[in-house]
Amino acid sequence: MVAIYVVVRDGKWHSAGHNTGGYEVDQVVALGPEVTLRYIDALGPMDAADADDFWSSLVEGGALIDMDAQRLLVWSRMLDAGQRAAFLDALTRTWPGCHVDWAFRGGWDLADYPGVTPPARPDHDDPTLSEVTSLTASGSYLAPVTVADGGGVRAYQMSLEEGEPWLVGPQILDLLREDLRCTALAAPPLCGMHVDIGAKAVGLWTVETWTGLREAWPGLWPGWSLQLWDDRSGEQVTRAAGSLTLPDIDVEEERRTYGERLDELWLESMPERAGEADFVDLPQDDYHRLRRSATGS
């Protein structure tokens, strides 16, 4: 897994990449700017010859720290909805005075950062239609799909193991069987889709990213308009008109378990990396102080 880290200082772009860092972007960034910058310094600058490979690989996370404007742009595809909520909650305390945004377009948001030119443009394949011919409602991650027509709004759930629901295209309307109907989901989902048949309009939200989706949309849903709601799941719930409810995230409980996620890197994995390029020697007293700040306890 690949992560992209960028530091903007004095109007200039400084970047680093890491072949396995996609797993740990949030665990690094959650502890605040001092630790994040030390980690990026340990990685060193991205080799110009490798820039294209880093951009074109399957990037699972990244962060841009603008030291001039005090802004942080970050994302990770390695978090469930509850972990992401705890991570974003941590940033309100560990990055005081910094404006924080989620990069819903992934690396493209970093490359398009105003006033800064990256060493290479990211390259990615546009999303393509899924070849799914049948949907299931089993698995750890389910996505709500709501459909509005002249008869009201119906709610369904589908497994993300079949892919993101919008990649099925309009054919998804023929695949939403009665056994997929639902009124609520058991766990907070990663994404959701609302289809308004009369208006030929689709609305989407996600807690991850949708790189290239807007550009590819005319080919995925010809003749249908697209609204991207970032992570505002309430947009779908409102349009569901009472046919769907989504569970609330217990942020206080997620903070507690998120602390365990931080421990996995800083108390278990990182000490084993002494001598490796990405090793950051963080004294345990400093770590526990920052962990308490990140988890609010």
C-alpha positions as CSV (number, residue, x, y, z in Angstrom):
1,M,0.0,0.0,0.0
2,V,1.2,3.5,-0.9
3,A,0.9,6.8,1.0
4,I,1.8,10.2,-0.3
5,Y,3.0,12.9,2.2
6,V,3.4,16.5,1.2
7,V,4.7,19.5,3.1
8,V,4.1,23.0,1.7
9,R,6.6,25.5,3.2
10,D,7.5,29.0,1.8
11,G,5.1,28.3,-1.2
12,K,7.1,25.2,-2.2
13,W,6.1,21.5,-2.5
14,H,8.1,18.9,-0.6
15,S,6.9,15.3,-1.0
16,A,7.7,11.9,0.3
17,G,6.2,8.5,-0.5
18,H,6.2,5.2,1.2
19,N,5.4,1.7,0.0
20,T,3.6,0.5,3.1
21,G,2.5,3.8,4.7
22,G,-1.1,3.6,3.5
23,Y,-1.8,1.4,6.5
24,E,-0.6,4.0,9.0
25,V,-1.4,7.5,7.7
26,D,-4.0,8.1,10.4
27,Q,-1.9,6.7,13.2
28,V,0.9,9.1,12.3
29,V,-1.1,12.2,11.6
30,A,-3.3,11.7,14.7
31,L,-0.5,12.6,17.0
32,G,-0.1,16.1,15.6
33,P,2.3,18.1,13.5
34,E,5.6,17.5,15.3
35,V,5.3,13.7,15.0
36,T,4.0,13.9,11.5
37,L,6.8,16.1,10.2
38,R,9.4,14.0,11.9
39,Y,7.9,10.9,10.2
40,I,8.0,12.7,6.8
41,D,11.6,13.8,7.4
42,A,12.5,10.2,8.2
43,L,11.0,9.1,4.9
44,G,13.0,11.7,3.0
45,P,12.0,13.3,-0.3
46,M,10.4,11.3,-3.0
47,D,12.9,10.4,-5.7
48,A,11.9,12.2,-8.9
49,A,12.3,9.0,-10.8
50,D,9.8,7.3,-8.6
51,A,7.2,10.1,-8.5
52,D,5.2,8.7,-11.4
53,D,5.1,5.2,-9.8
54,F,3.9,6.6,-6.5
55,W,1.2,8.7,-8.1
56,S,0.0,5.9,-10.3
57,S,0.1,3.1,-7.7
58,L,-3.0,2.3,-5.6
59,V,-2.6,5.1,-3.1
60,E,-4.5,4.2,0.1
61,G,-3.9,7.4,2.0
62,G,-2.0,10.6,2.3
63,A,-1.6,14.0,3.9
64,L,-0.7,17.5,2.9
65,I,0.6,19.9,5.6
66,D,0.6,23.5,4.5
67,M,2.9,25.2,7.0
68,D,2.3,28.6,5.5
69,A,-1.6,28.5,5.7
70,Q,-1.8,26.2,8.7
71,R,-3.9,23.7,6.8
72,L,-4.1,19.9,6.8
73,L,-5.5,17.8,4.0
74,V,-5.7,14.1,4.8
75,W,-7.4,10.9,3.8
76,S,-7.1,7.1,4.4
77,R,-8.9,4.2,2.9
78,M,-7.9,1.9,5.8
79,L,-10.5,3.1,8.4
80,D,-14.1,2.1,9.0
81,A,-16.7,4.8,9.7
82,G,-16.2,4.7,13.5
83,Q,-12.4,4.8,13.3
84,R,-12.5,7.7,10.9
85,A,-14.8,9.6,13.3
86,A,-12.4,9.0,16.1
87,F,-9.5,10.1,13.9
88,L,-11.1,13.3,12.8
89,D,-12.1,14.0,16.4
90,A,-8.5,13.6,17.5
91,L,-7.3,16.1,14.9
92,T,-9.4,18.8,16.6
93,R,-7.1,18.5,19.6
94,T,-3.7,17.5,18.2
95,W,-3.7,20.1,15.4
96,P,-4.9,23.2,17.2
97,G,-5.3,26.3,15.0
98,C,-5.0,24.2,11.9
99,H,-7.8,24.0,9.3
100,V,-8.5,20.3,8.6
101,D,-10.1,18.9,5.5
102,W,-10.7,15.4,4.2
103,A,-9.4,14.8,0.7
104,F,-12.4,13.2,-0.9
105,R,-10.5,13.0,-4.3
106,G,-7.5,11.4,-2.7
107,G,-4.2,12.2,-4.3
108,W,-5.9,14.4,-6.9
109,D,-6.8,16.8,-4.1
110,L,-3.2,17.0,-3.1
111,A,-2.1,17.5,-6.7
112,D,-4.6,20.2,-7.3
113,Y,-3.7,22.1,-4.1
114,P,-3.9,25.8,-4.9
115,G,-0.7,27.6,-5.8
116,V,1.6,24.6,-5.6
117,T,2.8,22.4,-8.5
118,P,3.5,18.7,-7.7
119,P,6.6,17.0,-9.0
120,A,4.3,14.8,-11.2
121,R,0.6,14.6,-11.9
122,P,-1.2,11.6,-10.5
123,D,-2.4,9.2,-13.0
124,H,-5.3,6.8,-12.5
125,D,-7.7,4.7,-14.4
126,D,-11.2,6.0,-14.5
127,P,-13.7,3.9,-12.7
128,T,-15.4,1.4,-14.9
129,L,-18.8,-0.4,-14.7
130,S,-18.9,-3.4,-12.5
131,E,-19.8,-6.7,-14.1
132,V,-22.1,-7.6,-11.2
133,T,-25.2,-9.6,-12.1
134,S,-26.5,-10.3,-8.7
135,L,-26.3,-8.5,-5.3
136,T,-26.1,-9.9,-1.8
137,A,-26.6,-8.4,1.7
138,S,-23.9,-10.4,3.5
139,G,-20.5,-9.4,4.7
140,S,-18.9,-6.9,7.1
141,Y,-19.5,-3.8,5.0
142,L,-22.9,-3.0,3.6
143,A,-24.0,0.1,1.7
144,P,-27.5,1.6,1.7
145,V,-29.2,2.2,-1.6
146,T,-32.4,4.2,-1.6
147,V,-34.6,4.6,-4.7
148,A,-37.3,7.2,-5.1
149,D,-40.0,6.9,-7.8
150,G,-43.7,7.8,-8.1
151,G,-44.6,5.3,-5.5
152,G,-42.4,6.6,-2.7
153,V,-38.9,5.6,-1.5
154,R,-37.6,2.1,-1.0
155,A,-34.4,1.3,0.9
156,Y,-32.0,-1.6,0.2
157,Q,-28.6,-2.8,1.4
158,M,-25.9,-4.4,-0.7
159,S,-22.5,-5.9,0.2
160,L,-19.5,-3.8,-0.8
161,E,-17.8,-7.0,-1.7
162,E,-19.7,-6.6,-5.0
163,G,-18.1,-3.2,-5.4
164,E,-19.3,0.4,-4.8
165,P,-23.0,0.6,-5.7
166,W,-22.6,3.4,-8.2
167,L,-20.2,1.2,-10.3
168,V,-23.0,-1.1,-11.1
169,G,-24.6,1.6,-13.2
170,P,-28.4,2.0,-13.9
171,Q,-28.6,-1.8,-14.0
172,I,-28.6,-1.8,-10.2
173,L,-32.3,-0.9,-10.4
174,D,-33.0,-4.3,-11.9
175,L,-30.8,-6.1,-9.3
176,L,-32.5,-4.6,-6.1
177,R,-34.6,-7.6,-5.0
178,E,-37.1,-7.7,-2.2
179,D,-34.8,-9.8,0.0
180,L,-32.3,-6.8,-0.1
181,R,-34.9,-4.4,1.4
182,C,-34.1,-2.8,4.7
183,T,-35.2,0.0,7.0
184,A,-31.9,0.3,9.0
185,L,-28.3,-0.9,8.9
186,A,-26.7,-2.6,11.9
187,A,-23.4,-0.7,11.6
188,P,-22.4,2.7,10.2
189,P,-21.8,2.3,6.5
190,L,-18.8,3.6,4.5
191,C,-20.9,5.0,1.7
192,G,-24.5,5.3,0.4
193,M,-26.4,6.1,-2.8
194,H,-29.8,7.7,-3.5
195,V,-31.4,7.3,-6.9
196,D,-34.2,9.6,-8.0
197,I,-35.7,7.8,-11.0
198,G,-38.1,10.7,-12.0
199,A,-35.3,13.3,-12.0
200,K,-32.7,10.8,-13.4
201,A,-30.4,12.0,-10.6
202,V,-28.0,10.1,-8.3
203,G,-26.6,11.4,-5.0
204,L,-23.6,9.8,-3.3
205,W,-21.7,10.1,0.0
206,T,-18.7,8.4,1.3
207,V,-16.2,8.4,4.2
208,E,-13.5,7.3,1.8
209,T,-12.7,8.7,-1.7
210,W,-14.0,8.7,-5.2
211,T,-11.1,9.6,-7.3
212,G,-12.0,10.1,-11.0
213,L,-15.7,9.5,-10.4
214,R,-17.0,12.8,-11.6
215,E,-15.0,12.6,-14.8
216,A,-16.1,9.0,-15.5
217,W,-19.8,9.6,-14.5
218,P,-21.2,10.2,-18.1
219,G,-19.9,6.8,-19.1
220,L,-21.1,5.0,-15.9
221,W,-24.7,6.5,-15.8
222,P,-25.4,8.0,-19.3
223,G,-28.0,10.7,-19.1
224,W,-28.1,10.8,-15.3
225,S,-26.9,13.8,-13.2
226,L,-24.6,13.3,-10.2
227,Q,-24.4,15.0,-6.8
228,L,-21.5,14.3,-4.5
229,W,-22.3,14.9,-0.8
230,D,-18.9,14.2,0.6
231,D,-19.5,12.4,3.9
232,R,-22.9,13.9,4.6
233,S,-25.0,10.7,5.0
234,G,-27.8,12.9,6.3
235,E,-28.5,14.0,2.7
236,Q,-29.5,10.4,1.8
237,V,-31.5,9.9,5.0
238,T,-33.5,13.1,4.4
239,R,-34.3,12.1,0.9
240,A,-35.2,8.6,2.1
241,A,-38.2,10.3,3.8
242,G,-38.4,7.9,6.7
243,S,-37.7,4.7,4.8
244,L,-34.1,4.4,6.1
245,T,-32.3,5.1,9.4
246,L,-28.5,4.9,9.9
247,P,-26.9,4.1,13.3
248,D,-25.2,6.9,15.2
249,I,-21.4,6.6,15.8
250,D,-20.5,6.5,19.5
251,V,-17.5,8.8,19.3
252,E,-16.6,8.3,22.9
253,E,-16.4,4.6,22.5
254,E,-14.6,4.9,19.2
255,R,-12.0,7.1,20.9
256,R,-11.2,4.3,23.4
257,T,-10.8,1.7,20.7
258,Y,-8.9,4.1,18.5
259,G,-6.3,4.4,21.2
260,E,-5.7,0.7,20.7
261,R,-5.1,1.3,17.0
262,L,-2.5,3.9,17.9
263,D,-0.8,1.5,20.2
264,E,-0.4,-1.0,17.4
265,L,1.9,1.3,15.6
266,W,3.7,3.2,18.3
267,L,4.1,0.5,21.0
268,E,4.3,-2.6,18.8
269,S,5.3,-2.0,15.2
270,M,7.4,1.2,15.3
271,P,9.9,0.0,18.0
272,E,10.7,-3.0,15.7
273,R,11.7,-0.7,12.9
274,A,14.8,0.8,14.6
275,G,17.3,1.5,11.8
276,E,14.6,1.5,9.0
277,A,14.0,4.6,6.9
278,D,10.6,5.4,8.4
279,F,11.6,4.9,12.1
280,V,10.7,7.7,14.5
281,D,12.1,7.4,18.0
282,L,9.2,8.7,20.1
283,P,9.8,8.3,23.8
284,Q,6.9,6.5,25.5
285,D,6.2,9.4,27.8
286,D,5.8,11.7,24.8
287,Y,3.7,9.1,23.1
288,H,1.3,8.6,26.0
289,R,0.9,12.4,26.3
290,L,0.0,12.7,22.7
291,R,-2.2,9.6,22.8
292,R,-4.2,11.1,25.7
293,S,-4.7,14.3,23.6
294,A,-5.7,12.3,20.5
295,T,-8.3,10.2,22.4
296,G,-9.5,12.9,24.8
297,S,-8.6,10.9,27.9
